[in-house]
Structure formats: structure tokens, C-alpha cells
Amino acid sequence: MATTVSMASADVYLEDMTVERSLHCKYVSSPRRLSLELKDLLGAGQYKVEMRHNVYNIRAAKDFDVTRLMSRCQYRPKSTPLGEISTNI
């Protein structure tokens, strides 16, 4: 019996997810952020993620750039950017 990930437009079988990438958790600000970015890059239901030993193992139906994913998932501080100094003292 094949495992499927259902979508509104098509079914993607786990066996069709032939692209495998790994990403260490230190490059991901949160699991939710990773999920949102994968959904944006690949589409809903087009990937499967497992975490083992602090590494996210990602299987997808199509190729993607893990470096781009990493840069989109990193921590982004909400403080004032460098070079901008408040004059209201």
C-alpha cells in the first residue's frame, strides 16, 4: 500500500518524492518557519520532513535549493538594523 500526501489538485506518492536534502536545525529559526518556507518553495503537500539528531531530512517531489531555503529560515532579529541610530534621546 502506497503512502500518499493529498492535495486538492493531485496526489503525490511518497515514492515520487525522490529529492532528498538535509538541513541542520541551527539554520532554522522554528519548525513553523521551515514549514511555511517549504510550502512557499514547493507547494502544499509536495514535501515530507523528518527530524533526526538535530537535522531536518526533507523529501520532495521536485528539486529545490537548500541554500535558499536555509537563508529564508534563519533567525531575523527584530531590533534596529545596524547603521540606523535613533536621534530621539
N, CA, C and O atoms as a Tinker XYZ file with bonds, in Angstrom:
   356  protein
     1  N      0.841000   -1.175000    0.000000    73     2
     2  CA     0.000000    0.000000    0.000000    64     1     3
     3  C      0.887000    1.240000    0.000000    63     2     4     5
     4  O      1.772000    1.367000    0.846000    81     3
     5  N      0.661000    2.152000   -0.936000    73     3     6
     6  CA     1.471000    3.352000   -1.063000    64     5     7
     7  C      0.955000    4.442000   -0.140000    63     6     8     9
     8  O     -0.252000    4.603000    0.042000    81     7
     9  N      1.888000    5.188000    0.442000    73     7    10
    10  CA     1.531000    6.333000    1.276000    64     9    11
    11  C      1.397000    7.551000    0.379000    63    10    12    13
    12  O      2.263000    7.800000   -0.459000    81    11
    13  N      0.320000    8.312000    0.544000    73    11    14
    14  CA     0.120000    9.495000   -0.286000    64    13    15
    15  C      0.008000   10.739000    0.571000    63    14    16    17
    16  O     -0.378000   10.690000    1.739000    81    15
    17  N      0.354000   11.842000   -0.038000    73    15    18
    18  CA     0.137000   13.154000    0.551000    64    17    19
    19  C     -0.906000   13.813000   -0.331000    63    18    20    21
    20  O     -0.622000   14.108000   -1.492000    81    19
    21  N     -2.094000   14.051000    0.178000    73    19    22
    22  CA    -3.195000   14.553000   -0.641000    64    21    23
    23  C     -3.124000   16.054000   -0.834000    63    22    24    25
    24  O     -2.741000   16.806000    0.061000    81    23
    25  N     -3.502000   16.458000   -2.018000    73    23    26
    26  CA    -3.635000   17.861000   -2.374000    64    25    27
    27  C     -4.956000   18.034000   -3.092000    63    26    28    29
    28  O     -5.571000   17.051000   -3.505000    81    27
    29  N     -5.392000   19.252000   -3.242000    73    27    30
    30  CA    -6.651000   19.494000   -3.930000    64    29    31
    31  C     -6.559000   19.107000   -5.410000    63    30    32    33
    32  O     -7.526000   18.600000   -5.978000    81    31
    33  N     -5.401000   19.344000   -6.035000    73    31    34
    34  CA    -5.294000   19.137000   -7.470000    64    33    35
    35  C     -4.720000   17.768000   -7.852000    63    34    36    37
    36  O     -5.022000   17.266000   -8.934000    81    35
    37  N     -3.904000   17.154000   -6.993000    73    35    38
    38  CA    -3.272000   15.887000   -7.368000    64    37    39
    39  C     -2.788000   15.165000   -6.123000    63    38    40    41
    40  O     -2.631000   15.765000   -5.060000    81    39
    41  N     -2.558000   13.880000   -6.270000    73    39    42
    42  CA    -1.969000   13.088000   -5.198000    64    41    43
    43  C     -0.490000   12.879000   -5.499000    63    42    44    45
    44  O     -0.117000   12.543000   -6.623000    81    43
    45  N      0.347000   13.081000   -4.487000    73    43    46
    46  CA     1.775000   12.857000   -4.612000    64    45    47
    47  C      2.113000   11.669000   -3.733000    63    46    48    49
    48  O      1.890000   11.701000   -2.523000    81    47
    49  N      2.639000   10.643000   -4.325000    73    47    50
    50  CA     3.016000    9.449000   -3.587000    64    49    51
    51  C      4.382000    9.635000   -2.960000    63    50    52    53
    52  O      5.254000   10.280000   -3.542000    81    51
    53  N      4.572000    9.080000   -1.786000    73    51    54
    54  CA     5.852000    9.169000   -1.097000    64    53    55
    55  C      6.979000    8.637000   -1.971000    63    54    56    57
    56  O      8.102000    9.140000   -1.922000    81    55
    57  N      6.680000    7.628000   -2.762000    73    55    58
    58  CA     7.690000    7.054000   -3.658000    64    57    59
    59  C      8.116000    8.039000   -4.750000    63    58    60    61
    60  O      9.200000    7.903000   -5.318000    81    59
    61  N      7.264000    9.036000   -5.046000    73    59    62
    62  CA     7.590000   10.049000   -6.056000    64    61    63
    63  C      8.467000   11.167000   -5.495000    63    62    64    65
    64  O      8.994000   11.988000   -6.246000    81    63
    65  N      8.617000   11.193000   -4.189000    73    63    66
    66  CA     9.451000   12.214000   -3.549000    64    65    67
    67  C     10.899000   11.730000   -3.546000    63    66    68    69
    68  O     11.396000   11.202000   -2.551000    81    67
    69  N     11.556000   11.923000   -4.679000    73    67    70
    70  CA    12.896000   11.370000   -4.869000    64    69    71
    71  C     14.015000   12.338000   -4.501000    63    70    72    73
    72  O     15.166000   11.923000   -4.366000    81    71
    73  N     13.700000   13.611000   -4.339000    73    71    74
    74  CA    14.710000   14.608000   -3.971000    64    73    75
    75  C     14.873000   14.588000   -2.460000    63    74    76    77
    76  O     13.904000   14.762000   -1.721000    81    75
    77  N     16.096000   14.374000   -2.006000    73    75    78
    78  CA    16.374000   14.338000   -0.570000    64    77    79
    79  C     17.426000   15.380000   -0.221000    63    78    80    81
    80  O     18.495000   15.437000   -0.829000    81    79
    81  N     17.102000   16.203000    0.771000    73    79    82
    82  CA    18.021000   17.240000    1.249000    64    81    83
    83  C     18.027000   17.200000    2.773000    63    82    84    85
    84  O     17.068000   16.746000    3.397000    81    83
    85  N     19.120000   17.680000    3.362000    73    83    86
    86  CA    19.247000   17.768000    4.819000    64    85    87
    87  C     19.583000   19.193000    5.205000    63    86    88    89
    88  O     20.290000   19.899000    4.486000    81    87
    89  N     19.065000   19.608000    6.353000    73    87    90
    90  CA    19.311000   20.956000    6.862000    64    89    91
    91  C     19.415000   20.886000    8.377000    63    90    92    93
    92  O     18.477000   20.450000    9.044000    81    91
    93  N     20.540000   21.309000    8.923000    73    91    94
    94  CA    20.736000   21.268000   10.373000    64    93    95
    95  C     19.813000   22.280000   11.043000    63    94    96    97
    96  O     19.567000   23.361000   10.508000    81    95
    97  N     19.308000   21.920000   12.210000    73    95    98
    98  CA    18.331000   22.779000   12.901000    64    97    99
    99  C     18.914000   24.123000   13.323000    63    98   100   101
   100  O     18.153000   25.058000   13.573000    81    99
   101  N     20.234000   24.253000   13.410000    73    99   102
   102  CA    20.818000   25.538000   13.803000    64   101   103
   103  C     20.590000   26.614000   12.745000    63   102   104   105
   104  O     20.769000   27.801000   13.020000    81   103
   105  N     20.197000   26.208000   11.535000    73   103   106
   106  CA    19.917000   27.163000   10.459000    64   105   107
   107  C     18.432000   27.488000   10.333000    63   106   108   109
   108  O     18.032000   28.226000    9.433000    81   107
   109  N     17.617000   26.943000   11.225000    73   107   110
   110  CA    16.163000   27.122000   11.138000    64   109   111
   111  C     15.663000   27.785000   12.411000    63   110   112   113
   112  O     15.881000   27.276000   13.511000    81   111
   113  N     14.989000   28.925000   12.261000    73   111   114
   114  CA    14.528000   29.660000   13.433000    64   113   115
   115  C     13.395000   28.933000   14.158000    63   114   116   117
   116  O     13.281000   29.043000   15.378000    81   115
   117  N     12.552000   28.190000   13.425000    73   115   118
   118  CA    11.478000   27.423000   14.059000    64   117   119
   119  C     10.931000   26.397000   13.059000    63   118   120   121
   120  O     11.034000   26.598000   11.849000    81   119
   121  N     10.359000   25.314000   13.552000    73   119   122
   122  CA     9.750000   24.334000   12.650000    64   121   123
   123  C      8.622000   24.943000   11.817000    63   122   124   125
   124  O      8.432000   24.585000   10.654000    81   123
   125  N      7.884000   25.863000   12.423000    73   123   126
   126  CA     6.800000   26.535000   11.692000    64   125   127
   127  C      7.354000   27.332000   10.519000    63   126   128   129
   128  O      6.790000   27.317000    9.425000    81   127
   129  N      8.450000   28.020000   10.752000    73   127   130
   130  CA     9.072000   28.811000    9.681000    64   129   131
   131  C      9.527000   27.898000    8.550000    63   130   132   133
   132  O      9.334000   28.218000    7.378000    81   131
   133  N     10.128000   26.767000    8.895000    73   131   134
   134  CA    10.568000   25.806000    7.885000    64   133   135
   135  C      9.373000   25.337000    7.054000    63   134   136   137
   136  O      9.447000   25.286000    5.826000    81   135
   137  N      8.290000   24.999000    7.719000    73   135   138
   138  CA     7.096000   24.539000    7.022000    64   137   139
   139  C      6.541000   25.609000    6.080000    63   138   140   141
   140  O      6.175000   25.306000    4.945000    81   139
   141  N      6.478000   26.843000    6.541000    73   139   142
   142  CA     5.974000   27.939000    5.702000    64   141   143
   143  C      6.856000   28.159000    4.473000    63   142   144   145
   144  O      6.351000   28.358000    3.368000    81   143
   145  N      8.162000   28.121000    4.669000    73   143   146
   146  CA     9.079000   28.346000    3.552000    64   145   147
   147  C      9.046000   27.194000    2.553000    63   146   148   149
   148  O      9.114000   27.424000    1.346000    81   147
   149  N      8.942000   25.951000    3.041000    73   147   150
   150  CA     8.834000   24.804000    2.138000    64   149   151
   151  C      7.529000   24.866000    1.343000    63   150   152   153
   152  O      7.502000   24.562000    0.151000    81   151
   153  N      6.462000   25.258000    2.009000    73   151   154
   154  CA     5.172000   25.386000    1.326000    64   153   155
   155  C      5.252000   26.443000    0.234000    63   154   156   157
   156  O      4.687000   26.268000   -0.845000    81   155
   157  N      5.954000   27.543000    0.513000    73   155   158
   158  CA     6.114000   28.613000   -0.465000    64   157   159
   159  C      6.995000   28.155000   -1.632000    63   158   160   161
   160  O      6.698000   28.463000   -2.787000    81   159
   161  N      8.072000   27.425000   -1.340000    73   159   162
   162  CA     9.002000   26.985000   -2.385000    64   161   163
   163  C      8.453000   25.842000   -3.236000    63   162   164   165
   164  O      8.608000   25.837000   -4.457000    81   163
   165  N      7.807000   24.873000   -2.580000    73   163   166
   166  CA     7.438000   23.638000   -3.259000    64   165   167
   167  C      5.945000   23.451000   -3.477000    63   166   168   169
   168  O      5.534000   22.738000   -4.391000    81   167
   169  N      5.145000   24.079000   -2.654000    73   167   170
   170  CA     3.700000   23.883000   -2.727000    64   169   171
   171  C      3.227000   22.967000   -1.607000    63   170   172   173
   172  O      3.991000   22.151000   -1.092000    81   171
   173  N      1.985000   23.110000   -1.246000    73   171   174
   174  CA     1.408000   22.315000   -0.161000    64   173   175
   175  C      1.399000   20.837000   -0.541000    63   174   176   177
   176  O      1.012000   20.474000   -1.652000    81   175
   177  N      1.826000   19.998000    0.388000    73   175   178
   178  CA     1.790000   18.558000    0.173000    64   177   179
   179  C      2.848000   18.007000   -0.753000    63   178   180   181
   180  O      2.785000   16.837000   -1.130000    81   179
   181  N      3.821000   18.820000   -1.131000    73   179   182
   182  CA     4.860000   18.389000   -2.067000    64   181   183
   183  C      6.157000   17.997000   -1.370000    63   182   184   185
   184  O      7.186000   17.818000   -2.023000    81   183
   185  N      6.112000   17.863000   -0.057000    73   183   186
   186  CA     7.321000   17.541000    0.699000    64   185   187
   187  C      6.960000   16.783000    1.967000    63   186   188   189
   188  O      5.808000   16.763000    2.401000    81   187
   189  N      7.980000   16.160000    2.546000    73   187   190
   190  CA     7.838000   15.451000    3.823000    64   189   191
   191  C      9.091000   15.756000    4.623000    63   190   192   193
   192  O     10.197000   15.706000    4.085000    81   191
   193  N      8.933000   16.070000    5.900000    73   191   194
   194  CA    10.063000   16.433000    6.753000    64   193   195
   195  C     10.117000   15.512000    7.960000    63   194   196   197
   196  O      9.105000   15.258000    8.613000    81   195
   197  N     11.308000   15.018000    8.243000    73   195   198
   198  CA    11.578000   14.255000    9.467000    64   197   199
   199  C     12.778000   14.884000   10.143000    63   198   200   201
   200  O     13.683000   15.377000    9.470000    81   199
   201  N     12.796000   14.873000   11.470000    73   199   202
   202  CA    13.962000   15.367000   12.184000    64   201   203
   203  C     14.614000   14.219000   12.925000    63   202   204   205
   204  O     13.962000   13.475000   13.659000    81   203
   205  N     15.919000   14.089000   12.717000    73   203   206
   206  CA    16.706000   13.070000   13.414000    64   205   207
   207  C     18.055000   13.678000   13.779000    63   206   208   209
   208  O     18.749000   14.236000   12.929000    81   207
   209  N     18.412000   13.565000   15.040000    73   207   210
   210  CA    19.713000   14.042000   15.527000    64   209   211
   211  C     19.965000   15.496000   15.139000    63   210   212   213
   212  O     21.042000   15.836000   14.649000    81   211
   213  N     18.968000   16.353000   15.358000    73   211   214
   214  CA    19.054000   17.798000   15.101000    64   213   215
   215  C     19.207000   18.160000   13.626000    63   214   216   217
   216  O     19.668000   19.253000   13.298000    81   215
   217  N     18.829000   17.261000   12.752000    73   215   218
   218  CA    18.893000   17.517000   11.313000    64   217   219
   219  C     17.514000   17.267000   10.709000    63   218   220   221
   220  O     16.910000   16.215000   10.921000    81   219
   221  N     17.027000   18.250000    9.952000    73   219   222
   222  CA    15.786000   18.070000    9.211000    64   221   223
   223  C     16.108000   17.321000    7.919000    63   222   224   225
   224  O     16.929000   17.782000    7.127000    81   223
   225  N     15.475000   16.183000    7.703000    73   223   226
   226  CA    15.604000   15.420000    6.467000    64   225   227
   227  C     14.352000   15.705000    5.648000    63   226   228   229
   228  O     13.236000   15.396000    6.064000    81   227
   229  N     14.557000   16.295000    4.481000    73   227   230
   230  CA    13.450000   16.758000    3.653000    64   229   231
   231  C     13.390000   15.930000    2.378000    63   230   232   233
   232  O     14.381000   15.804000    1.659000    81   231
   233  N     12.224000   15.370000    2.107000    73   231   234
   234  CA    11.978000   14.659000    0.846000    64   233   235
   235  C     10.962000   15.467000    0.062000    63   234   236   237
   236  O      9.960000   15.922000    0.613000    81   235
   237  N     11.226000   15.645000   -1.229000    73   235   238
   238  CA    10.338000   16.458000   -2.057000    64   237   239
   239  C     10.123000   15.811000   -3.418000    63   238   240   241
   240  O     10.909000   14.972000   -3.860000    81   239
   241  N      9.047000   16.218000   -4.067000    73   239   242
   242  CA     8.717000   15.705000   -5.385000    64   241   243
   243  C      9.498000   16.421000   -6.489000    63   242   244   245
   244  O      9.633000   15.900000   -7.596000    81   243
   245  N     10.012000   17.621000   -6.182000    73   243   246
   246  CA    10.803000   18.346000   -7.177000    64   245   247
   247  C     12.031000   18.949000   -6.518000    63   246   248   249
   248  O     12.078000   19.111000   -5.298000    81   247
   249  N     13.015000   19.278000   -7.326000    73   247   250
   250  CA    14.284000   19.799000   -6.830000    64   249   251
   251  C     14.105000   21.205000   -6.261000    63   250   252   253
   252  O     13.257000   21.970000   -6.720000    81   251
   253  N     14.917000   21.531000   -5.253000    73   251   254
   254  CA    14.909000   22.873000   -4.672000    64   253   255
   255  C     16.296000   23.183000   -4.137000    63   254   256   257
   256  O     17.095000   22.280000   -3.889000    81   255
   257  N     16.572000   24.464000   -3.964000    73   255   258
   258  CA    17.874000   24.943000   -3.498000    64   257   259
   259  C     17.871000   25.015000   -1.974000    63   258   260   261
   260  O     17.209000   25.875000   -1.392000    81   259
   261  N     18.605000   24.119000   -1.331000    73   259   262
   262  CA    18.633000   24.082000    0.131000    64   261   263
   263  C     19.327000   25.327000    0.701000    63   262   264   265
   264  O     19.025000   25.732000    1.823000    81   263
   265  N     20.242000   25.933000   -0.043000    73   263   266
   266  CA    20.902000   27.160000    0.416000    64   265   267
   267  C     19.890000   28.306000    0.487000    63   266   268   269
   268  O     19.904000   29.099000    1.428000    81   267
   269  N     19.033000   28.381000   -0.495000    73   267   270
   270  CA    17.978000   29.410000   -0.486000    64   269   271
   271  C     17.015000   29.165000    0.667000    63   270   272   273
   272  O     16.618000   30.101000    1.361000    81   271
   273  N     16.643000   27.913000    0.869000    73   271   274
   274  CA    15.764000   27.567000    1.988000    64   273   275
   275  C     16.402000   27.959000    3.312000    63   274   276   277
   276  O     15.739000   28.530000    4.177000    81   275
   277  N     17.684000   27.656000    3.473000    73   275   278
   278  CA    18.402000   27.981000    4.703000    64   277   279
   279  C     18.390000   29.489000    4.957000    63   278   280   281
   280  O     18.137000   29.925000    6.080000    81   279
   281  N     18.659000   30.278000    3.929000    73   279   282
   282  CA    18.697000   31.732000    4.126000    64   281   283
   283  C     17.318000   32.287000    4.482000    63   282   284   285
   284  O     17.221000   33.280000    5.204000    81   283
   285  N     16.260000   31.663000    3.988000    73   283   286
   286  CA    14.904000   32.124000    4.292000    64   285   287
   287  C     14.433000   31.687000    5.674000    63   286   288   289
   288  O     13.498000   32.274000    6.218000    81   287
   289  N     15.064000   30.663000    6.252000    73   287   290
   290  CA    14.627000   30.119000    7.542000    64   289   291
   291  C     15.444000   30.608000    8.728000    63   290   292   293
   292  O     15.116000   30.285000    9.869000    81   291
   293  N     16.494000   31.373000    8.488000    73   291   294
   294  CA    17.369000   31.791000    9.579000    64   293   295
   295  C     16.694000   32.814000   10.485000    63   294   296   297
   296  O     15.708000   33.456000   10.126000    81   295
   297  N     17.277000   32.932000   11.684000    73   295   298
   298  CA    16.795000   33.921000   12.646000    64   297   299
   299  C     16.956000   35.313000   12.058000    63   298   300   301
   300  O     17.972000   35.638000   11.445000    81   299
   301  N     15.928000   36.124000   12.259000    73   299   302
   302  CA    15.992000   37.518000   11.815000    64   301   303
   303  C     15.611000   38.394000   12.992000    63   302   304   305
   304  O     14.445000   38.440000   13.384000    81   303
   305  N     16.592000   39.093000   13.561000    73   303   306
   306  CA    16.293000   39.921000   14.737000    64   305   307
   307  C     15.327000   41.046000   14.383000    63   306   308   309
   308  O     15.334000   41.558000   13.263000    81   307
   309  N     14.504000   41.417000   15.345000    73   307   310
   310  CA    13.521000   42.475000   15.144000    64   309   311
   311  C     14.035000   43.823000   15.639000    63   310   312   313
   312  O     13.278000   44.793000   15.692000    81   311
   313  N     15.309000   43.892000   15.999000    73   311   314
   314  CA    15.871000   45.134000   16.512000    64   313   315
   315  C     16.193000   46.093000   15.371000    63   314   316   317
   316  O     16.049000   45.746000   14.199000    81   315
   317  N     16.629000   47.298000   15.720000    73   315   318
   318  CA    17.004000   48.304000   14.744000    64   317   319
   319  C     18.199000   47.807000   13.942000    63   318   320   321
   320  O     19.186000   47.358000   14.526000    81   319
   321  N     18.129000   47.877000   12.617000    73   319   322
   322  CA    19.249000   47.426000   11.782000    64   321   323
   323  C     20.509000   48.244000   12.057000    63   322   324   325
   324  O     20.438000   49.408000   12.451000    81   323
   325  N     21.671000   47.608000   11.840000    73   323   326
   326  CA    22.938000   48.293000   12.039000    64   325   327
   327  C     23.001000   49.518000   11.128000    63   326   328   329
   328  O     22.521000   49.483000    9.995000    81   327
   329  N     23.581000   50.570000   11.619000    73   327   330
   330  CA    23.709000   51.795000   10.834000    64   329   331
   331  C     22.598000   52.785000   11.090000    63   330   332   333
   332  O     22.737000   53.966000   10.773000    81   331
   333  N     21.504000   52.329000   11.654000    73   331   334
   334  CA    20.401000   53.244000   11.978000    64   333   335
   335  C     20.447000   53.558000   13.467000    63   334   336   337
   336  O     20.348000   52.661000   14.305000    81   335
   337  N     20.594000   54.809000   13.779000    73   335   338
   338  CA    20.687000   55.244000   15.166000    64   337   339
   339  C     19.553000   56.210000   15.436000    63   338   340   341
   340  O     19.325000   57.144000   14.668000    81   339
   341  N     18.856000   55.987000   16.511000    73   339   342
   342  CA    17.756000   56.854000   16.871000    64   341   343
   343  C     18.294000   58.190000   17.372000    63   342   344   345
   344  O     19.240000   58.234000   18.157000    81   343
   345  N     17.683000   59.272000   16.910000    73   343   346
   346  CA    18.091000   60.609000   17.347000    64   345   347
   347  C     17.187000   61.129000   18.468000    63   346   348   349
   348  O     17.386000   62.238000   18.963000    81   347
   349  N     16.204000   60.335000   18.862000    73   347   350
   350  CA    15.286000   60.749000   19.920000    64   349   351
   351  C     15.812000   60.274000   21.267000    63   350   352   353
   352  O     15.399000   59.229000   21.769000    81   351
   353  N     16.705000   61.031000   21.836000    73   351   354
   354  CA    17.309000   60.651000   23.113000    64   353   355
   355  C     16.782000   61.543000   24.207000    63   354   356
   356  O     17.165000   61.391000   25.367000    81   355
